[in-house]
Amino acid sequence: MSTLFISDLHLDAALPELTSLFVQFMREQAPSAEALYILGDLFEAWVGDDDFRPGTQVFVDELRRLSDSGTPLYVMHGNRDFLLAEKFTERTGCTLLPEPSVIDLYGTATLLLHGDSLCTDDVKHQESRALLRSEDWKQRFLSQTLEDRIEQAREYRNMSRMHLKDAPDAIMDVNTDTVVDMMQQYNVQQMIHGHTHRPAIHPLSVNEQPAKRIVLGDWNSHGSVLHCDASGCQLESFTL
């Protein structure tokens, strides 16, 4: 058995092939795992735990099915679904992890995070991140009707696409100094994150010791999953 890590699925009811890919993964791969960790951006947008639209409920039901089967399910906020809260955990049976979190992964202390906080060269994103994560902004947003929140989330996604289109490619990736500083802060030699959509296993040095940064892939035309067991970690992709 292995522990599975995924991120950046960007689930959206308007994308039926992605929905099918997610359902396939949740029913065929996830049940045999020791645990499943979802490190952010599970959803294209999460506008509040009171979203019971049928398209959203499909995803919630699959998460609930897995947790009811006995497989531990851990979810971390991403930059698209940072409004996941207590009612979501009740609906799905998952555990919401704080970001960052350190876990013992087969004897190796491993730092988990979504990854956007590492992209410190992208100043505009960091400013937006600080605003949207503030309690004042979240309270004002959640006080609106569900319909208004859905429309506002659509506007934010359009703004984000424009930013991604215009921003230099180099600033969209993590800052290596930030990575090393954070690994030193948490005293780890292994980090797993998503967000950048650039799956790879990067060797590096932390405190003059060999270290590793593992980047999870996004889900688009295929699924991407990291399998970890006592022998190590391996990135894999799959299709319908």
C-alpha positions in Angstrom: 0.0 0.0 0.0 1.1 3.6 -0.6 0.1 7.1 0.4 -1.3 9.2 -2.5 -0.9 12.9 -3.1 -2.8 15.0 -5.7 -3.5 18.7 -6.3 -4.7 21.2 -8.9 -7.6 19.1 -10.2 -9.7 22.3 -10.6 -12.9 20.3 -10.6 -15.8 22.0 -12.5 -19.2 20.5 -13.2 -18.9 22.1 -16.7 -16.0 19.7 -17.5 -17.6 16.2 -17.8 -14.4 14.4 -18.8 -12.5 15.7 -15.8 -15.4 14.7 -13.6 -15.2 11.2 -15.0 -11.5 11.1 -14.5 -11.9 12.1 -10.9 -14.6 9.5 -10.2 -12.4 6.8 -11.8 -9.5 7.8 -9.6 -11.6 7.9 -6.4 -13.2 4.5 -7.1 -10.2 2.6 -8.5 -7.0 4.0 -7.0 -7.8 5.9 -3.9 -9.6 3.1 -1.9 -6.4 1.0 -1.8 -4.3 3.8 -0.5 -3.1 4.2 3.1 -4.2 7.8 2.9 -5.1 10.4 0.3 -3.8 13.9 0.6 -5.3 16.7 -1.6 -2.9 19.7 -1.5 -5.1 22.5 -2.8 -7.1 23.6 -5.8 -9.3 20.5 -5.7 -12.0 22.8 -7.1 -11.8 25.4 -9.8 -13.7 27.6 -7.4 -15.3 27.0 -4.0 -17.7 29.8 -3.1 -18.8 28.5 0.3 -19.8 25.3 2.2 -23.5 26.1 1.4 -23.0 25.2 -2.3 -25.3 22.2 -2.7 -25.7 22.5 -6.5 -25.9 19.0 -8.1 -22.7 19.5 -10.0 -20.8 20.3 -6.8 -22.5 17.5 -4.9 -21.1 14.9 -7.3 -17.6 15.7 -6.1 -18.6 15.9 -2.4 -20.3 12.5 -2.7 -17.1 10.9 -4.0 -15.0 12.3 -1.2 -17.6 11.0 1.3 -17.6 7.6 -0.3 -13.9 7.3 0.2 -13.8 8.5 3.8 -16.7 6.2 4.7 -14.7 3.3 3.3 -12.1 3.9 5.9 -9.4 5.6 3.8 -8.1 8.7 5.7 -8.7 11.8 3.6 -6.8 15.0 4.1 -7.5 18.3 2.2 -5.5 21.5 2.2 -6.6 24.9 1.0 -5.4 26.1 -2.4 -5.7 29.6 -4.0 -9.0 28.5 -5.6 -10.7 26.8 -2.7 -9.4 28.6 0.4 -13.1 29.0 1.6 -13.4 25.3 2.4 -14.4 25.2 6.0 -16.0 23.1 8.8 -19.3 22.3 7.0 -17.2 20.9 4.1 -15.4 18.5 6.5 -18.8 17.4 7.8 -20.1 16.8 4.3 -17.0 14.8 3.1 -15.5 13.3 6.3 -12.1 14.8 5.4 -9.6 16.5 7.7 -8.6 20.0 6.7 -4.9 20.4 7.1 -3.3 23.8 8.0 -0.9 25.2 5.5 1.9 24.3 5.8 1.9 21.0 7.6 4.6 18.5 8.5 3.9 14.8 8.4 5.9 11.7 9.0 6.0 10.0 5.6 7.5 6.6 6.1 10.1 7.9 8.5 10.8 11.1 6.6 9.6 14.4 7.9 7.8 16.0 5.0 6.5 19.5 4.6 3.2 19.8 2.7 1.8 23.0 1.2 -0.2 24.1 -1.8 2.7 26.0 -3.2 1.6 29.5 -4.1 3.2 31.0 -1.0 6.5 29.9 -2.5 6.0 32.0 -5.6 7.3 35.2 -3.9 8.6 36.7 -7.2 4.9 37.1 -8.2 4.2 40.1 -6.1 0.7 40.7 -7.5 -0.4 37.2 -6.6 1.0 37.5 -3.0 -0.9 40.8 -2.5 -4.1 39.2 -3.8 -3.5 36.2 -1.6 -3.1 38.3 1.5 -6.3 40.1 0.8 -8.5 37.1 -0.1 -7.2 35.2 3.0 -8.2 38.0 5.4 -11.1 37.3 7.7 -12.7 40.6 6.8 -12.7 39.8 3.1 -14.0 36.3 3.7 -16.9 37.5 5.9 -17.9 40.1 3.4 -17.8 37.6 0.5 -19.7 34.9 2.3 -22.4 37.4 3.4 -23.5 37.6 -0.3 -26.1 35.4 -2.0 -24.8 32.1 -3.5 -25.6 33.5 -7.0 -23.6 36.7 -6.4 -20.7 34.7 -5.1 -20.7 32.4 -8.1 -20.6 35.4 -10.4 -17.9 37.1 -8.4 -15.8 34.0 -8.5 -16.2 33.9 -12.3 -14.8 37.5 -12.5 -11.9 36.6 -10.2 -11.0 33.6 -12.5 -11.0 35.8 -15.6 -8.7 38.3 -13.8 -6.4 35.4 -12.8 -6.3 34.2 -16.4 -5.3 37.6 -17.6 -2.6 37.8 -15.0 -1.2 34.4 -16.0 -1.3 35.4 -19.6 0.6 38.7 -19.1 3.1 37.7 -16.3 6.6 36.6 -17.3 6.9 32.8 -17.0 9.9 33.0 -14.6 7.9 34.7 -11.8 5.2 32.0 -11.9 7.5 29.4 -10.5 8.7 29.0 -6.9 11.5 31.1 -5.5 14.4 28.7 -4.6 15.5 30.8 -1.7 12.0 30.8 -0.3 11.9 27.0 -0.6 15.1 26.5 1.2 14.2 29.0 3.9 10.9 27.3 4.6 12.5 23.8 4.7 15.1 25.2 7.2 12.4 26.8 9.3 10.5 23.5 9.6 13.7 21.4 9.8 12.8 19.0 6.9 14.6 17.6 3.9 11.5 16.8 1.9 8.7 19.1 0.6 5.6 18.2 -1.5 3.5 20.9 -3.1 1.4 21.7 -6.1 0.2 25.0 -7.7 2.8 25.5 -10.4 1.5 22.7 -12.7 5.1 21.7 -13.3 5.4 18.1 -12.0 8.9 17.0 -11.2 11.2 15.8 -8.4 13.9 18.4 -7.7 17.1 17.5 -5.7 18.5 20.4 -3.7 20.6 21.0 -0.6 19.2 22.2 2.7 21.6 22.7 5.7 24.3 21.2 3.5 22.4 18.0 3.4 20.6 16.3 0.4 17.0 17.3 0.1 14.1 16.9 -2.2 11.2 19.1 -3.5 8.4 17.1 -5.2 6.0 19.1 -7.4 2.5 17.6 -8.1 1.0 17.8 -11.5 -2.3 19.4 -12.5 -5.2 17.5 -14.0 -6.2 18.4 -17.5 -6.1 15.9 -20.3 -4.9 13.3 -17.8 -4.7 12.7 -14.1 -1.6 13.1 -12.0 -0.8 11.4 -8.7 2.2 10.9 -6.5 2.6 7.4 -5.0 4.8 7.2 -1.9 5.8 4.2 0.2 8.7 3.1 2.3 10.9 2.8 -0.9 10.3 6.4 -2.0 8.0 8.5 -4.1 7.0 8.3 -7.8 4.9 10.6 -10.0 2.5 8.9 -12.3 -0.1 10.0 -14.8 -3.2 8.2 -16.1 -6.2 8.7 -18.5 -9.7 7.4 -18.8 
